[in-house]
Amino acid sequence: AKNYQNDGDSIYRLFYDTIKGGDYRAREANVYRLAQISSHIIDQCAAQGVPFAREYGGTLANRSFGGAQVSRTFYARGQTGQQLLLGAYSALMRQVEVGKVTLLPRREMLELVMIDDKARGIIVRNLISGEMERYVADAVILATGGYGNAFFLSTNAKACNVTASWRAHRKGAFFANPCFTQIHPTCIPVSGNYQSKLTLMSESLRNDGRVWVPKEQGDRRSPEQIPHEDRDYYLERRYPSFGNLVPRDVASRAAKAVCDEGRGVGSSGRAVYLDFGDAIKRDGERVISQKYGNLFDMYHEITNENPYQTPMQIYPAVHYTMGGLWVDYNLMSNLPGLFVLGEANFSDHGANRLGASALMQGLADGYFVIPYTIGGYIAANASDNISTDHPAFDDAQQAATERIDQLLAIKGQRTVNDFHRELGLLLWDHCGMARNAEGLIDAKEKVRQIRDEFWQNVTVAGTAGEFNQVVERAGRVADFMEFAELMIHDAYQRNESCGGHFREEHQTEEGEARRNDDDFTYVAAWQFQGAGVDPILHKEELVFENVHLTQRSYK
């Protein structure tokens, strides 16, 4: 939105692209605030030392990302997210050094403590010693990320989980739009059942890489042997205005469609080519290496194929979750004193997130929103003498301890990972890139069966009072078992297609998502009623005053 390229970008255009990219299922006011703050984020991060790419003259460089026809994304080669995190970590450690922040690492939140209907603390487990710890506060902020690992295979770090959000949800916090999950189109394909996670290839590669598959089904020639006239550059064919830079949900569904037609490549047939041959001919290998060298090296290391010489093979994978705990404009949940930031909340991305906007939201929430909004809550709620000796802390700690003891006492025959893999495959097949009513009904029943068996037949080795990663994973998977049912319930109830939520019954003749604005222009905020019990739906109607709802088109 800084419009450094003088290509017509603006705050309003970023706002509109984000609303449209989310298929008109985001809260308008939050998205506009995000667009306003976006330019300040770049200044903040540059001041923190993030090494953004620069033009020859020294000014910050930009490039395009999916869903936009302007170059607005500031970047650091092929590792922008990592560099932004390093900048944020460095700034945090500076505050630790001067004594303004106390870090308590290697702890996992297991319970939210509510006193007089307000969030007043948390119970955590020390992951090194296994001991339970209590912390009291005037307010609680959750910035614990998304729930993509419910699918078992995702691009998320293995430690990412839903536990903190789910513990808050069980205490009464509404969970909004859990079925809105993002499938990223440029990931290294699954290669075997031995994998525990998948690897993301940056969306920036679609600036210069061209996506294609053979025109004929069953064409098993190597890519170098397939002439140009036998290739289908299907994104460029279907979306001439945006080409390879369509939004992630559109690109992912298109890849699935051509693979379903039998035109996928690779040994599994579940991959498409991302080809840099034309870009290397145009700009030279040296220029492409300067832009994407680290990504090419990573791909080569994983697949033993050289992307300078042969096209990459890519396929969609779970990457991000737009759903999360419901928050108001001040980022506070329906539980007073519980604030939720970043991917853990639902607020800014609607049914689909555009590229580069995850850290934009996280940085905006943390640096430019919560410092101003949490103060108002604390000022209006005078401090008292509540301590960790309060009976509510005793109850919460006892609940967390009993849950772990229950897992340790099962002594079954199947591992935690085995259950997690079964759950993830079920979600991917029935609540992944494509969903339908029959599959969702079947999946909901199967999740209950898997959960029942989990609590009867899982094996958890070791003890609670020690370093025990099996106990960690067991608790997280137990929460995924409950959360998965909510995700499926939400996907079944939202009887339309929008963004990353694609119901096969609701698509255009060209296979695009067809929304139902008359019945579903709202945020679905679910209230927990118990494991295995259907939740209560609360609707936040979405009102659009600055954009006109249209059928999303990237042609």
N, C-alpha and C positions, 0 to 999 in steps of 0.2 A: 504493500500500500504506500510505500515511500515514493514510488514512481521514479526511481533512479534511472530507469531505462527510457523514460518519457514515452511509454507505450500506452498511455491512457489509464493506468492503474489508479486506484483511489481507495479510500476507506469504504465507501459505499460499494465499490466493485468487489472488494474482498468479502464484505458482508453478504452481498448477493450470491457470489460464487459458493460461499460456505452454506448458506441457506439452501440454495439449489442443489449443491452436492449432497446435502443431507436429506434430499427429497422432501423438503418442507415438513420435517417432523422435529424441528428444533425450536426452542423458545427464542423468538425474534430479538428481544431485548438483550439476552445474554450474548447472542452472536454479534450484535452490533457493538457491544462493549468490547468483545474480543478483537474485533477489527480495529476499533479505536486504539486499543492498547498495543496492538501488534508492532507498530513502529517503535514504541518505547522499549519493547523487549529486545530489539536488535541493538539499540544504544546501550542498554543494560549489559547485554552479553559481551558486546565489543569492549566495554569498560572493564569487564571481568577477565578479559584476556582470551576470549574464544577466537581462534585463528580463522575467521571467515576468509573465504577466497576473495581475492582482489583483482581488479583490472590492472593493466600495465601501468596506468597512471596513479595507482594507489587507492582508488575508490573501491568500495565494496561491490562485489560482482553478484549477479542474479542469474537464475535459470528457471525454466518452467517445470511445473509438476502437474500431475493429473488433475483434470477438472478446471483448468485455467488456460486462457489464451494469451496471457501476459507473463513476463518473466519477473516474478515477485519473490521467489524463494532464495533467501540467503543460505549459503552452504559452505561446508568445509570438506572439500573433495568428496569422497564417498562415505564419510563417517561423521556427518553433521550432528546426529543425535548423540553420539559418544562424546564429541567435543563440547557440546552444550552441557552434558552431564558433568564432564570434567570441570568446566567453568563454574557450574553451580556448586559442585563439591568443594572446589578451591575456595570460593567465597564463604561457604559454610565453615570450612576448617579455619579460616581466618577469624571468624567469630568465636569458634571454640577456643582458639589460642588466646584471645583477649578476655575470655571468661564469660561471654554473654550467652553461650549455648553449651549445654551439657549433653554429650552424646552417650546413648546407652545402646550400643550395637548388639547384634546377635540375640535379639529377643523377638518373640512372636506373640502378638496380641491374641488372647484366647477368649476374653470376655469384656464387654462394656459394662461399666458400673453406673447404674441410674439411681439417683437419690432425689426424692421429691419431684419426680418426673423430669429431671434434668441430667444430662451427661456430666458426671463428676469424676470420672477416672477410668482406669483400665487394669485388667489382670493380664500379665505377660508371663511366658515361660522363658527362662534363661536357657538358650539353646546349648550352652557349653556345660553348665552344671545340672540342668534339668530342674532347677528350683523355680517355684512360683514366686512372682514379685508383684507388689501393688504400687500403683501410682495415683495420687489424687490431683485434681486440677480444677480450675474455674471453668474450663472448656476443653473439649477433645477435638482434635483435627485428624481425620483419616485421609492419608494420601498414599494409599496402599495398592494402587494400580487396578488392573482389570482381571477378568476371569477366563481369559482365553485358554488357559491350561485345562479347563474342564474337558476339552477335546483331546487331551493327552498329547497329541502332536500339535505343536504350534511354534511360532517363532519366538515366543516369550522365554525368558530364563526359567529354568525348572523350579525355582523357588517361588515364582509368581503364583498366587492363589486367591481364593475368594473368602478366606476365613474371617479376616477382620470385618469386611463388609457384611458377611453372612451373620456373624455374631451380633452386629448392630441391627441387622434386619430381624433377627429372632427377638431382639429387645423392643421392636416396634418401629424401627426406621423403614420407610417405604422403599422398595426396590423398583426402579423405573426402567421400563423398556428392556428387560433382560434378553429378549430375543434379537436385539440389534447387535450383531457381531460382524466384524469386518474380516473378509477373506482377502489377503494381499495377493495380487496376481503374479508377482515376480519373486518366487521362492524356489530353492533347489528342490526338485521332486523327491518324494519318498523313495528310498532305495531298498528298504527291507524292514521286517518287524523287529529288528534289533535296535532301531533308532529310538531315542528318548525325546528328541526335539528336532525341529527343522530350521533351516538357515535362510534368512532373508537376504535377497539381493535388492539393493536400494532402488526405489522408484525412479531415481534420477537416471538410471540406465535407459529408461524409455524415451529420454530426450534424443539419443542417438541410435539406440538399438531399434530394429524393426522386427515386429512379431509376425511369425508366419508358420504355416503347416503345409504339407503337400495338398494339392488339389484333389488327388485321387485317394480313395480309401485303400488302406493296406500297402501304401508305397513305402517300402523298407529300404530304399536307397539311402546312402549317407547324404547329409545335406549338401556336400560339395558336388555331388553327382546330380542333384536336382536342379535343372535350369530354371531361370527366372520365370519363364512362361508356365512352368508346372507348380509354382508356388502360389499360395493364397495368403496374401497379406491382409488377413480378414478384418483387423481393426481399421486399417486405412480404407478398406472397401466399404465397411459398414458405417464408419463415422468419419467421413472425409474432412470435416471441419476440425476435429480434435485429433484424428488419427490415433497414434499409439499413446497419446496422453489423455485418454478418457479416464473418468474416475475409476477407482479400484473395483467397486462392485460390478461395474459394466465390463471392465476388462476380464475380471475373474469369471463371470458367467459366460462370456464369449469363448474363453479358453475351454471351459467345461463343455460347451456346446459342440465345438469342433472335435474334441476328444470323444464325446458321446457318439459322434457321427462315424467314428472309426478312423479319424485322420490324425490322431495323436501320434507322437514320436517317442523314441526311446524304447527300452526293453518292455516297459509296462504299458506303453500306449497312453499314459496319462501325463503328457508333457507337450509343450510347444517350443518352437525355436525363438530365441532372442538374438538377432543377427547384427553384428557390427561391421560386416564386410563393406557395406556402402560408406559408412562413416569413416572407416580406416582409409578407403580409397580417396575420399574427399578431403579429409583433414590430416591424414598420416597417422601412423601408429604412435608416434611420440605425443601428439596432442591428445589422443584418446587415452593414453597411459597417464598423462597428467591429470585428466578428469577422473578416471575410474580405475587407476592402476591397482589400488589396494583391493577393490572388489574383484577385479580379474584374478589377482593373486589368490584371494580367498577361494574363488570358484575353482581355480586350478588345483589348489591344495585338497579340496574336498572331492572333486570328481576325476582328477587326473586328466582333464581335457583343457586344452589351451584356447581360451575364448578369442584370442587374437587370430587364430587360424581356423576355428570351427565355431559355429553358433552355440551359445549357451542353451541348455535345456531348462525350462522353468515351468512351474505349475502353481496354482493358487494354494495358499495355506492360511490357517487362522492366524491373525496378527494383532487385532485390537478389538476392544469392546466399547461400543457407543453407549450401551446401557450402564446403569450404575445406581447408586443410592440417589433418591430424589433430593434435590436441594432447591431453595428459593433463590432469589436474585443475589442475596448476600452469602450464598453458598452454605447456608445452614439447612440441615435436614429437618424433617418434621419433629424430631426430638430436640428440644431446646438444649443448646450447648454443644451439639454434635455437628461439626462442620466437615464437609467432604470436598476434597480438591482433586483436580486432574482426572485421570482415567477412572478413578473410583466413583465419580459422580456421572450424571447423565447429561449435563446441561447444554453442551455447545454443538454437538455434531449430528444430532438428529439420527437418521437411519443409516448414514454413511459418512465417514470422515475423509476429508481430502488429505492428500499427501502433505507432510511437513507441519500439520496443524496439531499434532498430539503434544509435542513439547511447547508449541505456541500456547496451547491452553494451560498446560501445567505451569509454565513460567508466568503466564498472566495471572492465574489463580494465586500462585504463591507470592509473587513479587508485587503485584499491582492491585489485587482485589482483597484478599484476606487481611492484610495489615490495616485496612480501613474499615472492614465490616465487623471483624471480631471485637474490635474495641467498643463498638456500640453495644454489643451484647454484654460484655464484661462490665461496662459502666452501668448498665441498667440492672445488673444482678450483683448486688453487693456481696463481697466476700464474707465467708463465715468461718467457723472453726471446725469444719468437717475434716477428719483425718482418715488415714487408712485403717483405723480401728473401728470405723463405722460398721454396723452389722451388714450393710449392703456389700461391702468388700468381702466379708466372711462368706456370704451366700454365693457371690460370683466366683470366688476362688474354689469353693467346695464343688460348684458345678463343673468347673474346668478340670479339677483333679479327678472327680468321679468319671468324667468322660474318658480321660486317658486310662484310668484303671480298668474301665469297661473294655476298652480296646485291647489292653494287655491280657485280659482274662479270657479272651475268646479262644486263642490257641488252635486256630483252624488249619486248613491245608493249602490255602491259596495266598499268594503274596499281595501286598498292597498294589504294586505295579500291575499285576495281572488284572485285578479289578478295575484299576484306572484305565488300562488300555481297552478293556471291554466297554466301559462306559464311554470313552472318547470315540471309539469307532461307531458306536450306536448314535451318538450325537452328530458325528460327521455325516453319516448316511441319511439321517432323518431330520436333522435340524441344522444342516450346514449350508452349502451354497444354494440348495433347492429344498423346499419343504412342501408337503401336501397334507391334507387333513387325515387321510388314512395312515400315512407314515407317522404322523405326530401322535395319533391315538395309540398306535402300536408301540411307539417309543416310550410314551409315558408309562404304559403298563410294564414294559421291560425294565425301565429304570427302577421301578418299585421292586421288581423281582431281584435285580442286581443288588439293590440296597439291602434287601432282606437277607440275601445270601452273605453279603459283606459282613453284616453284624453277627452272623452265625459261623462263618468259615474263614475269616481272614486270620493270617498269622502275623503277629507283631512281636519281634524278638526284643530281648533286653529288658530294661527297667525304666521307670519314669525319671528317677533321680540321677541321671547321667546324660552324657552326650549320646543322643540316640536319634539318628535321622529317620529310622523306620517309624518311630512314634510321631515325628513331625509329619511325615508323608501320610501316615494313616489318618491323622486328624484332618489334614487338608482334603484328602480324598473323601472322607466321611461327609465333609461339608459340600464338596462337589456333587455327591450323590443326592443331597437334598436340593441343592441349587439347580441341578440339571432338570428336575421336575418342574421348577418354576419357569425356566427358560422355555421348555416345551409347551407348558400351559400358556405362556404369553404368546408364543408363535402360533398356537392353535386359535387363540382368541382373536388375534389381529388378522382378520379375514380379508387381507389385501396384500399387495406387493409394494414395497417401498425400500429403496436403497439396498442394504445388505439383507433385508428380509424379503425373500423371493418365494412367494406361494405360487406353485405351478398352476393353480386354478385361476390365477389373476395375472395374465400377461397379454400384451398386445399381439397382433398377428406377426410382428417381427421379433417376438420373443423378449420384449422389454417389460419392465415392471409397470403394472397398472395400479395406481393408488385408488383408494376409495375415500375421497375427501369429505363426503357427506357424513360418513359414519365413523371415521378413524382419525380425524385431525385432532388428536389429543395425545398427551403423555399418559401411558398406562403405569400407574404407581400402585404396586401390590403390597398388601399388608399380610404379614405372616399369621397363620392360624394353627400351625402345627405341622410336623413332618407327615407327609401323605395326605394332608387335608388341603383342599383347594383354597387358595388365598382370596382375600377380598380386594376387588378392583376399585381404586380411586382414580378419577379422571381429572387431569388438568387440561382444559380446552386450550388449544393453541390459536391465538388471534394474530392475524398478519395485517399490519397497517401500512407497511412500506414495500411489500412485494406482492405480486399477484400470483396465485397458485396456478401453475401450468403443468402439462405433461412434460417431464424432464426429457430433453433431447440434446444429444451431442453430435448430431449428424452434420 
